[in-house]
Amino acid sequence: MSEENPVGRVNVALVAEAVDALAKLQDRTGLKKVDLVNRALQVYEFIDAELKAGKQVLLRDEDGRDQLVKIFL
């Protein structure tokens, strides 16, 4: 994206599951839809790049146990 026009506009149609996920995230975070979509795309890009670089995604529970997360992008 050029520095002259740092904002891009996109019109999307969301499937029902995505609409539900967006509503749940709004309830939990209090963020606006536009902010959630922007963050989601940045997270998606980061995870995609890391997986393509041969890395793995792990979650650590409150007891310190790691669990490998299978993500199919």
PQR file of N, CA, C, O and H, with PARSE charges and radii, in Angstrom:
ATOM      1  N   MET A   1       0.850  -1.174   0.000 -0.4000 1.5000
ATOM      2  CA  MET A   1       0.000   0.000   0.000 -0.0000 2.0000
ATOM      3  C   MET A   1       0.894   1.235   0.000  0.5500 1.7000
ATOM      4  O   MET A   1       1.864   1.295   0.755 -0.5500 1.4000
ATOM      5  N   SER A   2       0.583   2.201  -0.823 -0.4000 1.5000
ATOM      6  CA  SER A   2       1.408   3.394  -0.915 -0.0000 2.0000
ATOM      7  C   SER A   2       1.214   4.288   0.299  0.5500 1.7000
ATOM      8  O   SER A   2       0.179   4.250   0.965 -0.5500 1.4000
ATOM      9  H   SER A   2      -0.205   2.151  -1.436  0.4000 1.0000
ATOM     10  N   GLU A   3       2.232   5.090   0.568 -0.4000 1.5000
ATOM     11  CA  GLU A   3       2.145   6.008   1.707 -0.0000 2.0000
ATOM     12  C   GLU A   3       1.179   7.151   1.417  0.5500 1.7000
ATOM     13  O   GLU A   3       0.682   7.788   2.345 -0.5500 1.4000
ATOM     14  H   GLU A   3       3.073   5.120   0.027  0.4000 1.0000
ATOM     15  N   GLU A   4       0.909   7.417   0.145 -0.4000 1.5000
ATOM     16  CA  GLU A   4      -0.026   8.478  -0.207 -0.0000 2.0000
ATOM     17  C   GLU A   4      -1.453   8.107   0.167  0.5500 1.7000
ATOM     18  O   GLU A   4      -2.255   8.982   0.494 -0.5500 1.4000
ATOM     19  H   GLU A   4       1.313   6.899  -0.609  0.4000 1.0000
ATOM     20  N   ASN A   5      -1.779   6.815   0.122 -0.4000 1.5000
ATOM     21  CA  ASN A   5      -3.122   6.342   0.434 -0.0000 2.0000
ATOM     22  C   ASN A   5      -3.013   5.165   1.399  0.5500 1.7000
ATOM     23  O   ASN A   5      -3.107   4.012   0.979 -0.5500 1.4000
ATOM     24  H   ASN A   5      -1.128   6.104  -0.144  0.4000 1.0000
ATOM     25  N   PRO A   6      -2.816   5.445   2.694 -0.5600 1.5000
ATOM     26  CA  PRO A   6      -2.576   4.360   3.646  0.2800 2.0000
ATOM     27  C   PRO A   6      -3.821   3.551   4.010  0.5500 1.7000
ATOM     28  O   PRO A   6      -3.711   2.531   4.691 -0.5500 1.4000
ATOM     29  N   VAL A   7      -4.995   3.987   3.571 -0.4000 1.5000
ATOM     30  CA  VAL A   7      -6.229   3.288   3.920 -0.0000 2.0000
ATOM     31  C   VAL A   7      -6.785   2.603   2.681  0.5500 1.7000
ATOM     32  O   VAL A   7      -6.941   3.224   1.630 -0.5500 1.4000
ATOM     33  H   VAL A   7      -5.084   4.815   3.018  0.4000 1.0000
ATOM     34  N   GLY A   8      -7.084   1.311   2.818 -0.4000 1.5000
ATOM     35  CA  GLY A   8      -7.720   0.573   1.731 -0.0000 2.0000
ATOM     36  C   GLY A   8      -9.128   0.202   2.155  0.5500 1.7000
ATOM     37  O   GLY A   8      -9.375  -0.067   3.330 -0.5500 1.4000
ATOM     38  H   GLY A   8      -6.958   0.807   3.672  0.4000 1.0000
ATOM     39  N   ARG A   9     -10.030   0.187   1.228 -0.4000 1.5000
ATOM     40  CA  ARG A   9     -11.417  -0.171   1.535 -0.0000 2.0000
ATOM     41  C   ARG A   9     -11.756  -1.474   0.836  0.5500 1.7000
ATOM     42  O   ARG A   9     -11.411  -1.688  -0.326 -0.5500 1.4000
ATOM     43  H   ARG A   9      -9.829   0.406   0.273  0.4000 1.0000
ATOM     44  N   VAL A  10     -12.443  -2.341   1.576 -0.4000 1.5000
ATOM     45  CA  VAL A  10     -12.863  -3.633   1.045 -0.0000 2.0000
ATOM     46  C   VAL A  10     -14.295  -3.882   1.492  0.5500 1.7000
ATOM     47  O   VAL A  10     -14.647  -3.633   2.645 -0.5500 1.4000
ATOM     48  H   VAL A  10     -12.724  -2.166   2.520  0.4000 1.0000
ATOM     49  N   ASN A  11     -15.104  -4.366   0.589 -0.4000 1.5000
ATOM     50  CA  ASN A  11     -16.476  -4.763   0.900 -0.0000 2.0000
ATOM     51  C   ASN A  11     -16.512  -6.282   0.872  0.5500 1.7000
ATOM     52  O   ASN A  11     -16.156  -6.882  -0.142 -0.5500 1.4000
ATOM     53  H   ASN A  11     -14.817  -4.568  -0.348  0.4000 1.0000
ATOM     54  N   VAL A  12     -16.932  -6.921   1.959 -0.4000 1.5000
ATOM     55  CA  VAL A  12     -16.939  -8.385   1.998 -0.0000 2.0000
ATOM     56  C   VAL A  12     -18.295  -8.908   2.453  0.5500 1.7000
ATOM     57  O   VAL A  12     -19.019  -8.247   3.198 -0.5500 1.4000
ATOM     58  H   VAL A  12     -17.221  -6.434   2.784  0.4000 1.0000
ATOM     59  N   ALA A  13     -18.619 -10.103   1.990 -0.4000 1.5000
ATOM     60  CA  ALA A  13     -19.796 -10.824   2.472 -0.0000 2.0000
ATOM     61  C   ALA A  13     -19.277 -11.943   3.369  0.5500 1.7000
ATOM     62  O   ALA A  13     -18.508 -12.793   2.920 -0.5500 1.4000
ATOM     63  H   ALA A  13     -18.031 -10.639   1.384  0.4000 1.0000
ATOM     64  N   LEU A  14     -19.691 -11.946   4.625 -0.4000 1.5000
ATOM     65  CA  LEU A  14     -19.215 -12.938   5.585 -0.0000 2.0000
ATOM     66  C   LEU A  14     -20.176 -14.118   5.663  0.5500 1.7000
ATOM     67  O   LEU A  14     -21.394 -13.947   5.604 -0.5500 1.4000
ATOM     68  H   LEU A  14     -20.316 -11.256   4.990  0.4000 1.0000
ATOM     69  N   VAL A  15     -19.611 -15.317   5.795 -0.4000 1.5000
ATOM     70  CA  VAL A  15     -20.440 -16.501   6.034 -0.0000 2.0000
ATOM     71  C   VAL A  15     -20.964 -16.431   7.464  0.5500 1.7000
ATOM     72  O   VAL A  15     -20.434 -15.685   8.287 -0.5500 1.4000
ATOM     73  H   VAL A  15     -18.621 -15.455   5.842  0.4000 1.0000
ATOM     74  N   ALA A  16     -21.996 -17.203   7.757 -0.4000 1.5000
ATOM     75  CA  ALA A  16     -22.660 -17.144   9.065 -0.0000 2.0000
ATOM     76  C   ALA A  16     -21.686 -17.367  10.224  0.5500 1.7000
ATOM     77  O   ALA A  16     -21.781 -16.695  11.251 -0.5500 1.4000
ATOM     78  H   ALA A  16     -22.427 -17.809   7.088  0.4000 1.0000
ATOM     79  N   GLU A  17     -20.752 -18.307  10.063 -0.4000 1.5000
ATOM     80  CA  GLU A  17     -19.795 -18.595  11.137 -0.0000 2.0000
ATOM     81  C   GLU A  17     -18.897 -17.395  11.422  0.5500 1.7000
ATOM     82  O   GLU A  17     -18.557 -17.129  12.575 -0.5500 1.4000
ATOM     83  H   GLU A  17     -20.674 -18.852   9.228  0.4000 1.0000
ATOM     84  N   ALA A  18     -18.515 -16.675  10.375 -0.4000 1.5000
ATOM     85  CA  ALA A  18     -17.679 -15.493  10.552 -0.0000 2.0000
ATOM     86  C   ALA A  18     -18.458 -14.365  11.219  0.5500 1.7000
ATOM     87  O   ALA A  18     -17.909 -13.639  12.049 -0.5500 1.4000
ATOM     88  H   ALA A  18     -18.791 -16.891   9.439  0.4000 1.0000
ATOM     89  N   VAL A  19     -19.734 -14.212  10.862 -0.4000 1.5000
ATOM     90  CA  VAL A  19     -20.585 -13.199  11.497 -0.0000 2.0000
ATOM     91  C   VAL A  19     -20.707 -13.493  12.987  0.5500 1.7000
ATOM     92  O   VAL A  19     -20.617 -12.587  13.817 -0.5500 1.4000
ATOM     93  H   VAL A  19     -20.179 -14.802  10.189  0.4000 1.0000
ATOM     94  N   ASP A  20     -20.912 -14.766  13.321 -0.4000 1.5000
ATOM     95  CA  ASP A  20     -21.017 -15.181  14.721 -0.0000 2.0000
ATOM     96  C   ASP A  20     -19.713 -14.925  15.464  0.5500 1.7000
ATOM     97  O   ASP A  20     -19.722 -14.411  16.583 -0.5500 1.4000
ATOM     98  H   ASP A  20     -20.985 -15.501  12.647  0.4000 1.0000
ATOM     99  N   ALA A  21     -18.596 -15.280  14.847 -0.4000 1.5000
ATOM    100  CA  ALA A  21     -17.288 -15.062  15.475 -0.0000 2.0000
ATOM    101  C   ALA A  21     -17.038 -13.573  15.700  0.5500 1.7000
ATOM    102  O   ALA A  21     -16.523 -13.179  16.747 -0.5500 1.4000
ATOM    103  H   ALA A  21     -18.589 -15.697  13.938  0.4000 1.0000
ATOM    104  N   LEU A  22     -17.400 -12.755  14.728 -0.4000 1.5000
ATOM    105  CA  LEU A  22     -17.225 -11.309  14.847 -0.0000 2.0000
ATOM    106  C   LEU A  22     -18.062 -10.754  15.995  0.5500 1.7000
ATOM    107  O   LEU A  22     -17.584  -9.917  16.760 -0.5500 1.4000
ATOM    108  H   LEU A  22     -17.819 -13.075  13.878  0.4000 1.0000
ATOM    109  N   ALA A  23     -19.300 -11.210  16.120 -0.4000 1.5000
ATOM    110  CA  ALA A  23     -20.173 -10.756  17.211 -0.0000 2.0000
ATOM    111  C   ALA A  23     -19.611 -11.174  18.571  0.5500 1.7000
ATOM    112  O   ALA A  23     -19.619 -10.385  19.515 -0.5500 1.4000
ATOM    113  H   ALA A  23     -19.688 -11.891  15.499  0.4000 1.0000
ATOM    114  N   LYS A  24     -19.126 -12.407  18.669 -0.4000 1.5000
ATOM    115  CA  LYS A  24     -18.545 -12.878  19.933 -0.0000 2.0000
ATOM    116  C   LYS A  24     -17.314 -12.056  20.305  0.5500 1.7000
ATOM    117  O   LYS A  24     -17.133 -11.691  21.467 -0.5500 1.4000
ATOM    118  H   LYS A  24     -19.120 -13.048  17.902  0.4000 1.0000
ATOM    119  N   LEU A  25     -16.476 -11.770  19.322 -0.4000 1.5000
ATOM    120  CA  LEU A  25     -15.286 -10.963  19.588 -0.0000 2.0000
ATOM    121  C   LEU A  25     -15.655  -9.545  20.006  0.5500 1.7000
ATOM    122  O   LEU A  25     -15.016  -8.971  20.887 -0.5500 1.4000
ATOM    123  H   LEU A  25     -16.623 -12.067  18.378  0.4000 1.0000
ATOM    124  N   GLN A  26     -16.683  -8.979  19.378 -0.4000 1.5000
ATOM    125  CA  GLN A  26     -17.136  -7.643  19.778 -0.0000 2.0000
ATOM    126  C   GLN A  26     -17.604  -7.649  21.225  0.5500 1.7000
ATOM    127  O   GLN A  26     -17.283  -6.739  21.988 -0.5500 1.4000
ATOM    128  H   GLN A  26     -17.202  -9.446  18.662  0.4000 1.0000
ATOM    129  N   ASP A  27     -18.359  -8.671  21.603 -0.4000 1.5000
ATOM    130  CA  ASP A  27     -18.844  -8.776  22.983 -0.0000 2.0000
ATOM    131  C   ASP A  27     -17.685  -8.892  23.972  0.5500 1.7000
ATOM    132  O   ASP A  27     -17.686  -8.247  25.020 -0.5500 1.4000
ATOM    133  H   ASP A  27     -18.620  -9.411  20.983  0.4000 1.0000
ATOM    134  N   ARG A  28     -16.690  -9.725  23.629 -0.4000 1.5000
ATOM    135  CA  ARG A  28     -15.566  -9.952  24.545 -0.0000 2.0000
ATOM    136  C   ARG A  28     -14.609  -8.778  24.623  0.5500 1.7000
ATOM    137  O   ARG A  28     -14.067  -8.487  25.690 -0.5500 1.4000
ATOM    138  H   ARG A  28     -16.688 -10.249  22.777  0.4000 1.0000
ATOM    139  N   THR A  29     -14.394  -8.098  23.495 -0.4000 1.5000
ATOM    140  CA  THR A  29     -13.348  -7.076  23.458 -0.0000 2.0000
ATOM    141  C   THR A  29     -13.864  -5.643  23.511  0.5500 1.7000
ATOM    142  O   THR A  29     -13.154  -4.739  23.952 -0.5500 1.4000
ATOM    143  H   THR A  29     -14.834  -8.335  22.629  0.4000 1.0000
ATOM    144  N   GLY A  30     -15.102  -5.438  23.061 -0.4000 1.5000
ATOM    145  CA  GLY A  30     -15.626  -4.077  22.975 -0.0000 2.0000
ATOM    146  C   GLY A  30     -15.079  -3.302  21.784  0.5500 1.7000
ATOM    147  O   GLY A  30     -15.309  -2.098  21.663 -0.5500 1.4000
ATOM    148  H   GLY A  30     -15.679  -6.172  22.703  0.4000 1.0000
ATOM    149  N   LEU A  31     -14.350  -3.994  20.898 -0.4000 1.5000
ATOM    150  CA  LEU A  31     -13.777  -3.325  19.732 -0.0000 2.0000
ATOM    151  C   LEU A  31     -14.798  -3.223  18.607  0.5500 1.7000
ATOM    152  O   LEU A  31     -15.768  -3.979  18.559 -0.5500 1.4000
ATOM    153  H   LEU A  31     -14.163  -4.971  20.995  0.4000 1.0000
ATOM    154  N   LYS A  32     -14.564  -2.277  17.706 -0.4000 1.5000
ATOM    155  CA  LYS A  32     -15.414  -2.114  16.531 -0.0000 2.0000
ATOM    156  C   LYS A  32     -15.098  -3.211  15.517  0.5500 1.7000
ATOM    157  O   LYS A  32     -14.006  -3.779  15.516 -0.5500 1.4000
ATOM    158  H   LYS A  32     -13.776  -1.662  17.745  0.4000 1.0000
ATOM    159  N   LYS A  33     -16.070  -3.496  14.658 -0.4000 1.5000
ATOM    160  CA  LYS A  33     -15.882  -4.522  13.627 -0.0000 2.0000
ATOM    161  C   LYS A  33     -14.653  -4.241  12.775  0.5500 1.7000
ATOM    162  O   LYS A  33     -13.869  -5.147  12.494 -0.5500 1.4000
ATOM    163  H   LYS A  33     -16.957  -3.034  14.659  0.4000 1.0000
ATOM    164  N   VAL A  34     -14.482  -2.995  12.365 -0.4000 1.5000
ATOM    165  CA  VAL A  34     -13.352  -2.648  11.503 -0.0000 2.0000
ATOM    166  C   VAL A  34     -12.027  -2.954  12.197  0.5500 1.7000
ATOM    167  O   VAL A  34     -11.090  -3.433  11.558 -0.5500 1.4000
ATOM    168  H   VAL A  34     -15.119  -2.258  12.593  0.4000 1.0000
ATOM    169  N   ASP A  35     -11.941  -2.682  13.500 -0.4000 1.5000
ATOM    170  CA  ASP A  35     -10.707  -2.953  14.238 -0.0000 2.0000
ATOM    171  C   ASP A  35     -10.457  -4.455  14.354  0.5500 1.7000
ATOM    172  O   ASP A  35      -9.321  -4.912  14.232 -0.5500 1.4000
ATOM    173  H   ASP A  35     -12.702  -2.293  14.020  0.4000 1.0000
ATOM    174  N   LEU A  36     -11.520  -5.216  14.591 -0.4000 1.5000
ATOM    175  CA  LEU A  36     -11.376  -6.670  14.690 -0.0000 2.0000
ATOM    176  C   LEU A  36     -10.943  -7.282  13.364  0.5500 1.7000
ATOM    177  O   LEU A  36     -10.083  -8.162  13.339 -0.5500 1.4000
ATOM    178  H   LEU A  36     -12.443  -4.845  14.691  0.4000 1.0000
ATOM    179  N   VAL A  37     -11.527  -6.825  12.266 -0.4000 1.5000
ATOM    180  CA  VAL A  37     -11.147  -7.355  10.958 -0.0000 2.0000
ATOM    181  C   VAL A  37      -9.701  -6.989  10.640  0.5500 1.7000
ATOM    182  O   VAL A  37      -8.951  -7.827  10.138 -0.5500 1.4000
ATOM    183  H   VAL A  37     -12.226  -6.110  12.285  0.4000 1.0000
ATOM    184  N   ASN A  38      -9.299  -5.758  10.923 -0.4000 1.5000
ATOM    185  CA  ASN A  38      -7.911  -5.351  10.695 -0.0000 2.0000
ATOM    186  C   ASN A  38      -6.946  -6.217  11.495  0.5500 1.7000
ATOM    187  O   ASN A  38      -5.935  -6.675  10.963 -0.5500 1.4000
ATOM    188  H   ASN A  38      -9.908  -5.077  11.331  0.4000 1.0000
ATOM    189  N   ARG A  39      -7.250  -6.443  12.767 -0.4000 1.5000
ATOM    190  CA  ARG A  39      -6.383  -7.273  13.608 -0.0000 2.0000
ATOM    191  C   ARG A  39      -6.358  -8.715  13.125  0.5500 1.7000
ATOM    192  O   ARG A  39      -5.306  -9.354  13.112 -0.5500 1.4000
ATOM    193  H   ARG A  39      -8.072  -6.071  13.200  0.4000 1.0000
ATOM    194  N   ALA A  40      -7.516  -9.224  12.730 -0.4000 1.5000
ATOM    195  CA  ALA A  40      -7.594 -10.611  12.262 -0.0000 2.0000
ATOM    196  C   ALA A  40      -6.718 -10.821  11.030  0.5500 1.7000
ATOM    197  O   ALA A  40      -6.029 -11.836  10.927 -0.5500 1.4000
ATOM    198  H   ALA A  40      -8.371  -8.705  12.741  0.4000 1.0000
ATOM    199  N   LEU A  41      -6.740  -9.882  10.106 -0.4000 1.5000
ATOM    200  CA  LEU A  41      -5.918 -10.005   8.906 -0.0000 2.0000
ATOM    201  C   LEU A  41      -4.433  -9.947   9.237  0.5500 1.7000
ATOM    202  O   LEU A  41      -3.632 -10.658   8.629 -0.5500 1.4000
ATOM    203  H   LEU A  41      -7.300  -9.058  10.189  0.4000 1.0000
ATOM    204  N   GLN A  42      -4.063  -9.109  10.192 -0.4000 1.5000
ATOM    205  CA  GLN A  42      -2.657  -9.029  10.587 -0.0000 2.0000
ATOM    206  C   GLN A  42      -2.199 -10.313  11.271  0.5500 1.7000
ATOM    207  O   GLN A  42      -1.088 -10.784  11.029 -0.5500 1.4000
ATOM    208  H   GLN A  42      -4.713  -8.532  10.686  0.4000 1.0000
ATOM    209  N   VAL A  43      -3.047 -10.877  12.121 -0.4000 1.5000
ATOM    210  CA  VAL A  43      -2.723 -12.144  12.783 -0.0000 2.0000
ATOM    211  C   VAL A  43      -2.628 -13.255  11.748  0.5500 1.7000
ATOM    212  O   VAL A  43      -1.699 -14.062  11.792 -0.5500 1.4000
ATOM    213  H   VAL A  43      -3.949 -10.495  12.318  0.4000 1.0000
ATOM    214  N   TYR A  44      -3.571 -13.309  10.820 -0.4000 1.5000
ATOM    215  CA  TYR A  44      -3.561 -14.328   9.767 -0.0000 2.0000
ATOM    216  C   TYR A  44      -2.260 -14.246   8.971  0.5500 1.7000
ATOM    217  O   TYR A  44      -1.617 -15.268   8.731 -0.5500 1.4000
ATOM    218  H   TYR A  44      -4.326 -12.654  10.784  0.4000 1.0000
ATOM    219  N   GLU A  45      -1.870 -13.052   8.564 -0.4000 1.5000
ATOM    220  CA  GLU A  45      -0.650 -12.883   7.775 -0.0000 2.0000
ATOM    221  C   GLU A  45       0.567 -13.337   8.567  0.5500 1.7000
ATOM    222  O   GLU A  45       1.443 -14.007   8.021 -0.5500 1.4000
ATOM    223  H   GLU A  45      -2.392 -12.222   8.759  0.4000 1.0000
ATOM    224  N   PHE A  46       0.635 -12.981   9.851 -0.4000 1.5000
ATOM    225  CA  PHE A  46       1.764 -13.368  10.698 -0.0000 2.0000
ATOM    226  C   PHE A  46       1.852 -14.888  10.819  0.5500 1.7000
ATOM    227  O   PHE A  46       2.919 -15.469  10.622 -0.5500 1.4000
ATOM    228  H   PHE A  46      -0.077 -12.436  10.295  0.4000 1.0000
ATOM    229  N   ILE A  47       0.734 -15.527  11.141 -0.4000 1.5000
ATOM    230  CA  ILE A  47       0.728 -16.983  11.318 -0.0000 2.0000
ATOM    231  C   ILE A  47       1.060 -17.677  10.003  0.5500 1.7000
ATOM    232  O   ILE A  47       1.833 -18.635   9.992 -0.5500 1.4000
ATOM    233  H   ILE A  47      -0.133 -15.056  11.301  0.4000 1.0000
ATOM    234  N   ASP A  48       0.497 -17.215   8.911 -0.4000 1.5000
ATOM    235  CA  ASP A  48       0.783 -17.804   7.610 -0.0000 2.0000
ATOM    236  C   ASP A  48       2.276 -17.720   7.289  0.5500 1.7000
ATOM    237  O   ASP A  48       2.867 -18.700   6.837 -0.5500 1.4000
ATOM    238  H   ASP A  48      -0.130 -16.436   8.920  0.4000 1.0000
ATOM    239  N   ALA A  49       2.881 -16.568   7.518 -0.4000 1.5000
ATOM    240  CA  ALA A  49       4.312 -16.393   7.245 -0.0000 2.0000
ATOM    241  C   ALA A  49       5.156 -17.310   8.127  0.5500 1.7000
ATOM    242  O   ALA A  49       6.117 -17.915   7.652 -0.5500 1.4000
ATOM    243  H   ALA A  49       2.400 -15.772   7.886  0.4000 1.0000
ATOM    244  N   GLU A  50       4.803 -17.416   9.403 -0.4000 1.5000
ATOM    245  CA  GLU A  50       5.564 -18.270  10.321 -0.0000 2.0000
ATOM    246  C   GLU A  50       5.442 -19.741   9.936  0.5500 1.7000
ATOM    247  O   GLU A  50       6.435 -20.468   9.954 -0.5500 1.4000
ATOM    248  H   GLU A  50       4.022 -16.925   9.789  0.4000 1.0000
ATOM    249  N   LEU A  51       4.241 -20.184   9.589 -0.4000 1.5000
ATOM    250  CA  LEU A  51       4.055 -21.577   9.172 -0.0000 2.0000
ATOM    251  C   LEU A  51       4.812 -21.869   7.881  0.5500 1.7000
ATOM    252  O   LEU A  51       5.409 -22.936   7.737 -0.5500 1.4000
ATOM    253  H   LEU A  51       3.434 -19.594   9.575  0.4000 1.0000
ATOM    254  N   LYS A  52       4.789 -20.928   6.945 -0.4000 1.5000
ATOM    255  CA  LYS A  52       5.513 -21.112   5.688 -0.0000 2.0000
ATOM    256  C   LYS A  52       7.023 -21.148   5.925  0.5500 1.7000
ATOM    257  O   LYS A  52       7.760 -21.724   5.125 -0.5500 1.4000
ATOM    258  H   LYS A  52       4.305 -20.061   7.061  0.4000 1.0000
ATOM    259  N   ALA A  53       7.489 -20.536   7.020 -0.4000 1.5000
ATOM    260  CA  ALA A  53       8.911 -20.551   7.380 -0.0000 2.0000
ATOM    261  C   ALA A  53       9.275 -21.812   8.164  0.5500 1.7000
ATOM    262  O   ALA A  53      10.408 -21.951   8.627 -0.5500 1.4000
ATOM    263  H   ALA A  53       6.890 -20.068   7.670  0.4000 1.0000
ATOM    264  N   GLY A  54       8.322 -22.727   8.312 -0.4000 1.5000
ATOM    265  CA  GLY A  54       8.599 -23.994   8.977 -0.0000 2.0000
ATOM    266  C   GLY A  54       8.391 -23.996  10.477  0.5500 1.7000
ATOM    267  O   GLY A  54       8.773 -24.953  11.149 -0.5500 1.4000
ATOM    268  H   GLY A  54       7.403 -22.615   7.936  0.4000 1.0000
ATOM    269  N   LYS A  55       7.800 -22.955  11.010 -0.4000 1.5000
ATOM    270  CA  LYS A  55       7.566 -22.879  12.448 -0.0000 2.0000
ATOM    271  C   LYS A  55       6.231 -23.514  12.808  0.5500 1.7000
ATOM    272  O   LYS A  55       5.422 -23.821  11.933 -0.5500 1.4000
ATOM    273  H   LYS A  55       7.489 -22.177  10.463  0.4000 1.0000
ATOM    274  N   GLN A  56       6.007 -23.709  14.114 -0.4000 1.5000
ATOM    275  CA  GLN A  56       4.775 -24.302  14.608 -0.0000 2.0000
ATOM    276  C   GLN A  56       4.089 -23.332  15.564  0.5500 1.7000
ATOM    277  O   GLN A  56       4.720 -22.430  16.114 -0.5500 1.4000
ATOM    278  H   GLN A  56       6.664 -23.460  14.825  0.4000 1.0000
ATOM    279  N   VAL A  57       2.789 -23.534  15.750 -0.4000 1.5000
ATOM    280  CA  VAL A  57       2.013 -22.735  16.693 -0.0000 2.0000
ATOM    281  C   VAL A  57       1.721 -23.604  17.909  0.5500 1.7000
ATOM    282  O   VAL A  57       1.190 -24.707  17.780 -0.5500 1.4000
ATOM    283  H   VAL A  57       2.277 -24.267  15.303  0.4000 1.0000
ATOM    284  N   LEU A  58       2.069 -23.105  19.084 -0.4000 1.5000
ATOM    285  CA  LEU A  58       1.842 -23.820  20.336 -0.0000 2.0000
ATOM    286  C   LEU A  58       1.001 -22.966  21.266  0.5500 1.7000
ATOM    287  O   LEU A  58       1.110 -21.740  21.267 -0.5500 1.4000
ATOM    288  H   LEU A  58       2.500 -22.209  19.189  0.4000 1.0000
ATOM    289  N   LEU A  59       0.156 -23.624  22.062 -0.4000 1.5000
ATOM    290  CA  LEU A  59      -0.573 -22.957  23.138 -0.0000 2.0000
ATOM    291  C   LEU A  59      -0.080 -23.545  24.450  0.5500 1.7000
ATOM    292  O   LEU A  59       0.137 -24.753  24.551 -0.5500 1.4000
ATOM    293  H   LEU A  59       0.068 -24.620  22.061  0.4000 1.0000
ATOM    294  N   ARG A  60       0.098 -22.700  25.450 -0.4000 1.5000
ATOM    295  CA  ARG A  60       0.520 -23.157  26.766 -0.0000 2.0000
ATOM    296  C   ARG A  60      -0.632 -22.934  27.735  0.5500 1.7000
ATOM    297  O   ARG A  60      -1.133 -21.816  27.860 -0.5500 1.4000
ATOM    298  H   ARG A  60      -0.078 -21.719  25.369  0.4000 1.0000
ATOM    299  N   ASP A  61      -1.054 -23.994  28.424 -0.4000 1.5000
ATOM    300  CA  ASP A  61      -2.157 -23.852  29.372 -0.0000 2.0000
ATOM    301  C   ASP A  61      -1.648 -23.291  30.695  0.5500 1.7000
ATOM    302  O   ASP A  61      -0.451 -23.072  30.880 -0.5500 1.4000
ATOM    303  H   ASP A  61      -0.647 -24.902  28.322  0.4000 1.0000
ATOM    304  N   GLU A  62      -2.587 -23.067  31.608 -0.4000 1.5000
ATOM    305  CA  GLU A  62      -2.234 -22.438  32.890 -0.0000 2.0000
ATOM    306  C   GLU A  62      -1.295 -23.299  33.731  0.5500 1.7000
ATOM    307  O   GLU A  62      -0.656 -22.790  34.651 -0.5500 1.4000
ATOM    308  H   GLU A  62      -3.559 -23.246  31.459  0.4000 1.0000
ATOM    309  N   ASP A  63      -1.203 -24.595  33.431 -0.4000 1.5000
ATOM    310  CA  ASP A  63      -0.290 -25.485  34.153 -0.0000 2.0000
ATOM    311  C   ASP A  63       1.075 -25.580  33.482  0.5500 1.7000
ATOM    312  O   ASP A  63       1.944 -26.316  33.949 -0.5500 1.4000
ATOM    313  H   ASP A  63      -1.722 -25.009  32.684  0.4000 1.0000
ATOM    314  N   GLY A  64       1.269 -24.850  32.404 -0.4000 1.5000
ATOM    315  CA  GLY A  64       2.556 -24.838  31.727 -0.0000 2.0000
ATOM    316  C   GLY A  64       2.738 -25.918  30.676  0.5500 1.7000
ATOM    317  O   GLY A  64       3.833 -26.081  30.137 -0.5500 1.4000
ATOM    318  H   GLY A  64       0.563 -24.252  32.025  0.4000 1.0000
ATOM    319  N   ARG A  65       1.681 -26.657  30.381 -0.4000 1.5000
ATOM    320  CA  ARG A  65       1.772 -27.702  29.355 -0.0000 2.0000
ATOM    321  C   ARG A  65       1.549 -27.088  27.973  0.5500 1.7000
ATOM    322  O   ARG A  65       0.644 -26.279  27.772 -0.5500 1.4000
ATOM    323  H   ARG A  65       0.792 -26.525  30.819  0.4000 1.0000
ATOM    324  N   ASP A  66       2.393 -27.492  27.035 -0.4000 1.5000
ATOM    325  CA  ASP A  66       2.279 -27.004  25.663 -0.0000 2.0000
ATOM    326  C   ASP A  66       1.445 -27.954  24.824  0.5500 1.7000
ATOM    327  O   ASP A  66       1.497 -29.173  24.992 -0.5500 1.4000
ATOM    328  H   ASP A  66       3.129 -28.150  27.198  0.4000 1.0000
ATOM    329  N   GLN A  67       0.674 -27.370  23.917 -0.4000 1.5000
ATOM    330  CA  GLN A  67      -0.138 -28.155  22.995 -0.0000 2.0000
ATOM    331  C   GLN A  67       0.083 -27.606  21.594  0.5500 1.7000
ATOM    332  O   GLN A  67      -0.079 -26.409  21.354 -0.5500 1.4000
ATOM    333  H   GLN A  67       0.632 -26.380  23.781  0.4000 1.0000
ATOM    334  N   LEU A  68       0.455 -28.486  20.670 -0.4000 1.5000
ATOM    335  CA  LEU A  68       0.638 -28.100  19.283 -0.0000 2.0000
ATOM    336  C   LEU A  68      -0.725 -27.827  18.655  0.5500 1.7000
ATOM    337  O   LEU A  68      -1.654 -28.622  18.798 -0.5500 1.4000
ATOM    338  H   LEU A  68       0.588 -29.458  20.865  0.4000 1.0000
ATOM    339  N   VAL A  69      -0.835 -26.699  17.959 -0.4000 1.5000
ATOM    340  CA  VAL A  69      -2.087 -26.319  17.307 -0.0000 2.0000
ATOM    341  C   VAL A  69      -1.945 -26.593  15.814  0.5500 1.7000
ATOM    342  O   VAL A  69      -1.019 -26.104  15.167 -0.5500 1.4000
ATOM    343  H   VAL A  69      -0.081 -26.053  17.843  0.4000 1.0000
ATOM    344  N   LYS A  70      -2.858 -27.368  15.284 -0.4000 1.5000
ATOM    345  CA  LYS A  70      -2.865 -27.647  13.842 -0.0000 2.0000
ATOM    346  C   LYS A  70      -3.688 -26.564  13.158  0.5500 1.7000
ATOM    347  O   LYS A  70      -4.882 -26.419  13.421 -0.5500 1.4000
ATOM    348  H   LYS A  70      -3.610 -27.765  15.809  0.4000 1.0000
ATOM    349  N   ILE A  71      -3.048 -25.811  12.286 -0.4000 1.5000
ATOM    350  CA  ILE A  71      -3.727 -24.747  11.554 -0.0000 2.0000
ATOM    351  C   ILE A  71      -3.560 -25.028  10.069  0.5500 1.7000
ATOM    352  O   ILE A  71      -2.443 -25.174   9.571 -0.5500 1.4000
ATOM    353  H   ILE A  71      -2.078 -25.929  12.072  0.4000 1.0000
ATOM    354  N   PHE A  72      -4.668 -25.102   9.381 -0.4000 1.5000
ATOM    355  CA  PHE A  72      -4.645 -25.362   7.945 -0.0000 2.0000
ATOM    356  C   PHE A  72      -5.038 -24.086   7.225  0.5500 1.7000
ATOM    357  O   PHE A  72      -6.208 -23.703   7.213 -0.5500 1.4000
ATOM    358  H   PHE A  72      -5.576 -24.984   9.785  0.4000 1.0000
ATOM    359  N   LEU A  73      -4.059 -23.433   6.626 -0.4000 1.5000
ATOM    360  CA  LEU A  73      -4.318 -22.176   5.924 -0.0000 2.0000
ATOM    361  C   LEU A  73      -4.330 -22.396   4.433  0.5500 1.7000
ATOM    362  O   LEU A  73      -4.533 -21.450   3.671 -0.5500 1.4000
ATOM    363  H   LEU A  73      -3.109 -23.745   6.636  0.4000 1.0000
TER
END
